Amino acid sequence: MYFLHPEILWWLFLALIPVIIHLFNFRRYRKIYFSDVSLLKNILKQTKKQNKLKHFIVLLTRIFAVASIVIAFAGPRLGDRHTGSVSKVKSLYIDNSFSMEGETERGMAFEVARNLATEIIKSSENDVRFLIQTNDYFSGKRTVSKKEALNSIEKLKISPVSRKFSDIDIRQKKLLKNIESYNSYWFSDFQKYAFDIENFINDSVNRYIFLPVKHTNNKNIYVDTCYFTKPVILPGSTAKLKTVIKNASSAAYEKIPVKLFINGKQKNVEGIDLLPHKSKEVEFEFIPYETGWQYGKITIEDYPVTFDDDLLFSFKINKRIKILDINNGSPNKYLQTFYLSDTSFDFHEQKLSHLNTADFKMFDLIILDEPDELTSGITESLKNFLKSGGNVLLIPGINSDINSINLFLKSTGGGKLSSPDTSETRVKNINIKSPVFKEIISKIPANPDLPKVKFHYPFKYHYTSGYQSLVNLLNGDEFIVSKNTDNGNLFILTAPLDKKVTDLMFNPLFTGIMFGPALTSANNSKLFYTIGKDDKITLPYYTGNKDKVFTFMLKDSDYEFIPGQKTQGGKTTFFINNLISKAGYYQGILNDSVYFVVAYNYDRKESDPDFYSAETLDSLLRKSPVTNYKIEFGEINNIRKVINDERKGSQLWKLFIIFALLMLLAEALILRLWK
């Protein structure tokens, strides 16, 4: 046995009062004179013994009565303090993550959990305080009354937020740090990824009651991801989009329709079969004709878990790819002829001596066309252009200042052009698996006629510098290399485009080499982002004025907010900080114009219907830091059993009150009937 209020036991000294009364009230004797006491002697002895016994029994009844009343007020409990029932505070965690959309024998798992929690509250005593916890921290930061708790439970909804159980427990302990002990109830399907009991804090004082809500159908398929096979999409050209559909269950699916929508219009549909615990890649082809931002959606139909049946994405189609040629006086005629002959490109040129670096942000690709020298100012502007997501193609000339070019290469992360090699060689290998050539060069003939090279700059770089070999020469030197720098790409052609130097311009490979840097654009944002994960995103857009900021607006909704934002190097970093909780298209608004669109989807970690059974829970809990726990299946009868067990422990004070009353009754009867 233990006591909720052991300090009251100090009042047991009140039991001395009957003892004091007994000692002083029965010590006085009354003298009666008789002429002959010989006949009374035996009677006197007998009466004195009876009185002593009677008074002693009355004393005991009074002591027991006082002691019982004091013990009743001290709040007696059966068992040990660390394993017994709990005080007047109860913490209830109701799992409201997406996995709780699953079905049980009595309906949706979330509704079952909410009903069970309601039963706990209704069956509790009126003076009990409650802490209501969910994944989105619905309860606030305080305990509430019985009535407030019932109102809170009524307002609960499914939330996209999902948390580890240890995070919930840490918050629970923080909010109840001033509570001596409490009961903690956990209503959940106990999804494996979330139930990290091994990370709980050691606890032998508080009592944990786990109530698994069992799903009857652990089936789910979902849209996992999507991507374009070409990084740049042009109006009127065929776009290829691939998506991955996953089966997260042990059941097989047949003829599942997968649909593609662009701007609300269905573009394609594919029927697929899915084996248990397998995924399948589906390819869609469509031809976009509209320019600007596009709103895409891939959708399937699956029940009852539906939050992951849609995957939203956004992308931008530009009218033309803008290219700036920086040269010494006039553009290379081969470059000019190639880019001006294709309507996909918007070709411009500027002289190196009259260069306006402020215009860089207007272009997708900058070509350094055999520059004589790169000044420090131009180098810095090119670095910022690469950081903002632009592409740079460097073509050194025969008379170029290699030292200034190497300073530019050093500022971008390494690599160095050496003294020119004038020995004749030819192209040997082409890396057609590279994203630069993947969609441009599909196959190389058995005996190709590859370009010859009579002059080139050997390019040296460390294997950790991030350069990728695209085309190399027979002598082992690099002919074309590329490197991802920040958000952009740097391409280096080690030979000038001069017919005295190489015949590349007259070779079919020239088309692929020129298309690659132009089409490998990094200016577009990601196709989609994930709620809860992508709380900080960087986009190649900026206001141009530090006093202006972007506003995010949810498409087809009144919801809008201004996130924290920081502009640097021609791009802006946005700090979302949980301001996005609903999947949808969020438009970046500036001066009443849509600058960009980002698509946010719900996290797929709730998509895997893999749950712990009660038996497995018990084996995990035996090894966990939680020592005082109980597992009950989420049934109404089990809830009532838990409440009844608590009440038995909490009603012990009534027994002591009854015992005190019995002692007082016994005292009255002894005094009245014992003559």
N, C-alpha and C positions, 0 to 999 in steps of 0.2 A: 504494500500500500504506500501511496505517496499523497501529498497535499498540494493543491493549487496555491493556497495561501498559508504556508507554514508559519508565517510570523504571528498568526492568530493563536497558535498553540501556546504562546506565552501567557495567555489568559487562563490556562489550566490552574494557575495559582489560586483561582477562585474556588477550586475544590477544597481549599484549606478552611474556608468559611464554615462549612458544616462540622469540621473537626474542632474548630475553635468553640463553636456553639456547644458541641458535645462535651468538651472538657470543662467549660465554665458553668454550664447549665445543670449538670448532674453531680456536682461536687458538694452541694449543700444538703445537710440532713436535718430533718425535723425531729426534735426529742419529744417522746411521749412517755409519761411516767405511769408505771403499773405497780400495783402492790406485790404481784407475784408474776414474774416473767418466765418461770420454769416451763410453763405450758406453751409459751410462744416461741421458744428458742428454735425448735425444728422448723416451724412455719416461717420464721424470719429468714433462715438460711435458704430455704427453698425459693421464697419470693425475690430475694436479692439476686440470685443466679438468673432467674427468669427475666428480671428487669435489665440486667447487663446484656443478655442475649438480644432482647428486644431493642434496646438502645443501639447496640452495635449494628444490627440489621438496618435500622432506620438510618444510621450514619452512612452505611454503604450505599443505600438507595439514593441518598442525597448527593454523595460524591459522584456516583455514576451518572446521575441526572445532569449535574453541572458539567462534568467532563464530556458527556455526549453532546451537549449543546455547543460547547466550545469546538469540539472536533467537527461537528456539522458545519459550522461557520468557516472552518479552515479548508473546506472543499476536499474531502477524501476521495481518492481514486484507487481502484484495484490495480495490482501489478506494480511494475517499476516505472519511474518517471520517464525513462527513455523509451519504453515500449508500450506504454498505456495509451488511452485515448487522449484527445486533444482538447485545447482550451476553447475559448469563445471566438476564435478567428479561424476562418477557412479560406483557402486559396483554391480557386477553380480555374484550370486551364482548359479552354474549349478550342480544339484545333479547327481553324476555319480556313485551312489551305485548300487549294484546288482538288487535291486527292480526295477530300471529304465530299466531293460531288458523287462519289461512287455509291452503288446501291447495296443495302442490307436487306434482311428479311422484313424489316419494318419501315423501309423507305430510305431516303437519302441519308448517308452516314452523318452528315452535318446536323440534320434535323434530329436524328436520334440522339446525338451527343448533346444538343441543346436541350432536348426534353429531359434527359437524365440529369443534367446540371440543374434544371428548374426543379426537379423532384428533390434533389439534395437541399436546395434553398428552402423550398416549402416545408420540408420535413424537419428543418433545423429549428432550434428555439429562437424566440423573437429577439433576444439580446445578442445573437451571434453577429459578428462583423464579417464581411466577405470581400475578398480581392478577386475580381474577374479579370482573367488574362486571356489574350488571343495573340495571334501572330502579328497583328498590326497594332499591338499595345493599346487596345480599345479602352481599357479600364482607367486610364489616367495614372495617377500616382498616389491613390489613397484607398483605404477600405471603405466599404459602403454598408448601409443598413440592408435588412432583408428586402424591403420594398424597392429600394434603389437597385439592388442586385437583380431582382426579377425584371425590372424595366431594362436594365442593361442587357440581359440575356435576350430579351424580346427584340432588341435592336440589332443583334449580331447578324452579319452577312458573310458570305464567302469572300475571301480576300486574295489578291495575287501575291501577298507577302507570305513568305515561308521562312521559318527560323529553326535552328537547331534547338533541341530540348534543353541543352545546357545553357543557352542564352536566356531562355525563358526562366530557368531555375535561378540564374544569377540575378535577374531583375526581381524575381520574387523575393529572394533573400534581402536584396537592397531595400525594397519597399516595406518589408516586415522585420527590419533589423531590430526594432524596439519591442517586438513581440517575443515573449518567452518561448512559446511553442505553438504550433498550428498544424492543422491537417491540410495536406496538399492533394487535390484531386486532379487527375489527368485524363481527359476524355479525348481519345484520338484513335486513328487507325494504325498508328505506330509504324509509319513508313521508315524503311531501314536507313535511308540516307539522313533522316532527321533525328532519330533516336540515338543520341550519342551519350548514353548513360555513363560511360567511362570518364567523361569530362565533367561530371557533376562534382560539386564540392562535397567533401566529407560531411556527413550529417547523420547523427545517431539520436538526435533530440526530436526532430519533427517527423511526423508520420506521413508517408506517401501512399496514396491509393491510386493504382493504375487501372483504368477501365477501358479495355480494348473494344472498339466498335468494329465488328468483323464484316468485311465485304463478302457478298455472295458471288460476285463476278469480277475477277481480277483481269479484265481485258481492256486493252487500250491501244489504239494506233494514233500516230500524230505526225504533223509536218515538222520536220526537224530544221532544215536549212534550205537555202537556195543560192544560186550564183549564176552569173552570165559567163559564157565561154569567151566572149570578147569584152575587153575592158571599156571600149567606147562603142556606143550604139548611135548609128546615124539614121536619120529619117529616110524611109523608102528601102532600107536594106534589111535583110533577114537577121533577126536576133534569136539567139539560142539561149534558153534558160533551163538550167538543171535544178531539180529539187530532190530532196531525200525524204522518203516516207519510212517511218520506223514502226515495227510491231513490237510493243513492249510486253507481250503476253505469250502464254504457251498455246494459244489458239491460232489456227490458220485462217486467213481471210481470202476471199475470192472476189474478183471483179469489183474492186473498190474504185469508184470514180474519183479521179483527181482532176480538179478544174483550175484553170488559170483565168484570172480576170485582170484586165488593164483598164483603168479609169471606169470601173463599174461594168464593163462589157466583157462577156465571156469570149476568150480568144481560142481556147483549146480545151480538150478533155481527154484523159487517158484512163483506161481501166487496167488495174494491176492486181496481181495475186501476191500475198505476203505470207511467207512461212513463219512459224513461231520464232520469236526473238531474232528476227532478221530485218534488214532494211533494204530498200530498193530505190535506185536512182531513176527518176523520170525526166525525160527531155522534152521541152516544149519549143516549138518554133512559131514565131509570129513576125509580122512586118509592121513596125510603128510608122505612122505618117505624121503624127502631131509632134511638134517640138515643145520644149519646156519640161516641167516636172510631171512625171507619170506616177500614178498610184496603182500599185500591183497587189494582187492577193492570190495565194494558192490555198485551196480549200478542199477538205474531205468531209464526210459525214460519219460520225462515230458517237455512240451513246454508251454510258451516261456522262463520261468525262469529255467535255466539249471545249474547254478553254484553249486546247492546243490543236484544234481542228483547222484553224486559219493561221496563215503566216503572211503578214503584211510586209511589203517592201516598197521602196521608192527609188526612182532613178531619174536622171535628167538627160534629155536629148537636145543637143545643141544643133543649130542650123548648119554650122560649118566649124571645122577645127582651125583655130587661128594660129598662124605660124609667123614668127619674126626672124628674118635673116639679117644677121649683123655681119657686115663685110667691110672691106677697106675702101670701096668706092662703087662697086657694082656687084650684084649677086652672081654666084656661079651659074652659068647658063644651063647646066644640067639640072641643078636644083630648081631653078626658075621654071624650066620647061616641065619638069615632073609635077610640081605642086600646082602650077597654073592650069595644067591640063585636066585636073580632077576637080569637079565642083564641090567635093567634100571639104576642100581646103580653102582657107582665106589667107592668101600669101601676102606678107608685107616685108619691107626691107628698111633698114636704117644704116647710115654710115657710122663706122666706129668713132669717127672724130666728132660727129654731131648726134651722139646717142642720148636719147631721153629715157633714162632708167625708170622713170615714174610710169612709163607705159607698159612695163613688163607684166604687170598684173592682168593686162587685157588679153594675154596670149596663153596658149596651151603648150607650145613648143618654141624654144629659142635655139636657133642654129648659129653657132660661132663659126662663121664661114671664112676659114683661113685667116684669122686675125693676126695683124702684125704684132700687137702687144695688148696685154690685158692689164689695165691699171688697177690699183687697189680699190678705187671706187666702183669700177665695173665688177670686180671680183666680189665685193660685198653685196652688191645688188643681185648678182647671180646666185649667191648663197641664199639670200632671202627668197628669191624666186623658187629655188628648189624646196626650201622649207614650206612654202605656201602650197606646194603640190604640183609645181610646174616641171616640165621636162627640158633638158638641155642636151643638144647634140654638138659635140666638139669635133671640128675637122681642122687639124693643124695644117698650115701651108708650108711650102718649101722655105719661105723667108720669115716664118713666124719666130717670135722671140720665145724660145722654149722655156727659158727661165721664168718668165712671167706666167706662162701657162702652168708650169709646175707649181708655182705659188698658189694658183687657183685650185689645182688638184689637191694640194696639201690642205687647203682650208676646207675641202669637202670630205676629208678623211683618209687621204693617202693616195699612192700611185704616182708614177713618175715616167715622163717620156725621156728616152735616152737619145744620144746622137744618132742621126739618120743612118739607116742601112741601105746602101744603094745596090746590093746584090739582087739579081732577079730571082723571084720565087713565085708561088701561086697559092691560091686558097686551097686548103686541104679539108677541113671539117666545118660543118655548119650545125649548130646546136638547135635542131628543129623542135626539141622538147621544151625549149625556153618559151615562156609566155609571150615574148616579143615576136617569135616566128610561128607559134603553135597554130594559129588560125590563118596564117599567110602562106606558109610553106608546108604543105601537107606531105610531100614526098620528094625525094631526090633521086633522079635517074641513076642507073647502074654505072654509067660512064659519063658523068656530067662534064660539061665544058665550063670549068670554073675560072674566075678572073685571075689574071696575072698581075704581079706587083713588082715594080722596079725600084720603088723608093718608099720607105716607111720608117716610122719612129718606133723602135722597140719599146714596149710598155712594160714596166716592172711594177709589181704590187705584191704586198704580203698577203698570204692566204686568209688572214683574218680581217682584211680590209673590206670585205663584202663585195668585191668585184666578181662578175660572172662572165665567163668566156662565151661569146656568141659565135664568132667566126675566128678561126686561127689559120696560120700559114704553114706551108710545108716545112719550113725551118724551125717550127715550134713557137714562133712569135705570135702575139695577138694581132688580129686584124680589126676586130670590133669587140669591145667589152661594154658591159653595163653595170650600174650600181644603183641600188636604192638609197637615196639620201633623204633622211627625214620622211617627208611625204611625197617627194618627187623622185625623178630618175635621171641619172647622168649617163649619157652614151658617148663613147669615144671611138672615132674612126681614125686609125693610126696612119693613114695615107691620104694625101690631097686628092680631090676629084679633078685630076688633070690627065688628059689622054696620053701625055708623055710619061706619066707615072704608072697608070693602071688603066685597064679596059673594063673596069667594074661598071661604068656608066652604060656600056653596051651589052651587058650581061643581064639575063632575067633575074639574077640575084639582087640587082640594084633596086627593083621594085619592092622586094621584101625588106631590104635594109632601110629604105626611106619611109615605108609605111610603118614599120615597127615603132620607132620613137614617137611618131605622130599619134598612133592609135593606143599606145601604152600610156594612157592618161591616168594620173592619180588625183585629178581635181575633183572627181565625184566623191561624195561621202559614201559610207557603207550602205549596203542595200537595206539593212535593218539593224536595230539595236534591241537590247534586252532590258526590260524593267528590273530594277534592283541591282543589275550588274554594271550597266553603262551609265553611271551617275556623273561621269565626266567625259565629254566628247569634244574633239577638236575638228573644226570644219574650215575649209579654205575660203572663208568669208569674213569681212570686217566692215565696220561702219564708215571708216574714214574720218571719224570724229569721236574723240574720247567721251564727249558729252552725250552721244547717242548710243542706244543699246537696242538689241534685238528683243522682240517679244515673241514668245512661243504661244501658238493658238492651236487647239485641237480642232481638226477639220470637222465641219458639220456639228459644231458644239459652241457654247458660249464660254467654255473654260479657256482661260489664258493666264499666263504667268510670265514674270521676268526672271530668268535664272541669273546666277552670278556669272560674269563673263570677263575674260581677259584677252586682249588683243595683242599679238606679238608676231612680227615677221609676216604680216599679210594674212594671218589666220586668227581665228577666235576660238578660245577654249570656253565651253559652257559647263557650269557646275549645276547639275540637275538637282542633286540633294533630295531625292525622294519626292520631287514635285510632280513626277509622272507616275500614276498608279493604274492607269487605264490604257489598254492597247489601242493604238490608233495612229493616224498621221498627224504629226505636229509641224505646223508651218512656221518658219522663221520670218517674222514680219518686221520690216523697217520702212518708215515713211509710207505706210499703207500698201507696200508691195511685198510679194512673196519672194524672198531671196533663196530660200532652200526649204526642203521638206525632209523630215526624218521620220521613219516608221519605227514604232516601238511595239514589241511583242512580249507576251508573258514568258517568264522563265520556264524552260522545259524540264527542270529537275523534278517537278511534281508529276511528270508524265509516266514514270515507271511505277506500276502497281505492285510493288514488292514490299510486303509488310511482315512484321514479326508476329508469330503466333504467341499465345499466352505461355506455352511451355518454353519457347525460346526466350521470351521476356524474363521468365523466372530464372533461367540459367544465367542470363546476362546480369540480372540484378544481384544474384548471389555473389558475383565477383566485383560488384560495383561499390562506390563509396557510400551508397545509401543502404543503411542497415535495417531501418524500421520501415518496412513496406508491406503492401498487400496488393494482390492482383485479383480483380473481380471482373467477370465479363459484363459488358455494358447492357444489363437487363434491369428492368424496373424492380424485380424481386431482389436482385443483388443489391440495388441501391437501398432498398428498405432494410435489408439485412445489415448493411454497413451502418445505417442510421440507428437501428435498434441496438447494435453492439456499442455504439457511442453512448446512447442513452443509458444503457445498463451501467456503464462506468460513471456516468455523470449523475445518476440518481442515488448514489450511495449515501449522500448527506441526509436524505429522507429517512433512511433506516436508523440513523443515529438520533434524529428527532423523535421518531417513534419509540426508540429504546428509552430516551429521556422521559417521555410521557408515561411509559410503562413503569419506570422507576418512581415517578411522582405518584402514580396510582397505587403502586405497591406500598409506598410510605403511608398514604392515607388509609388504606385498608388495615395496615398493621396497627396504626395508632387507634383506629376506631374499633377493631374487632379483637385485638390481643389484649385481654384483661389480666 
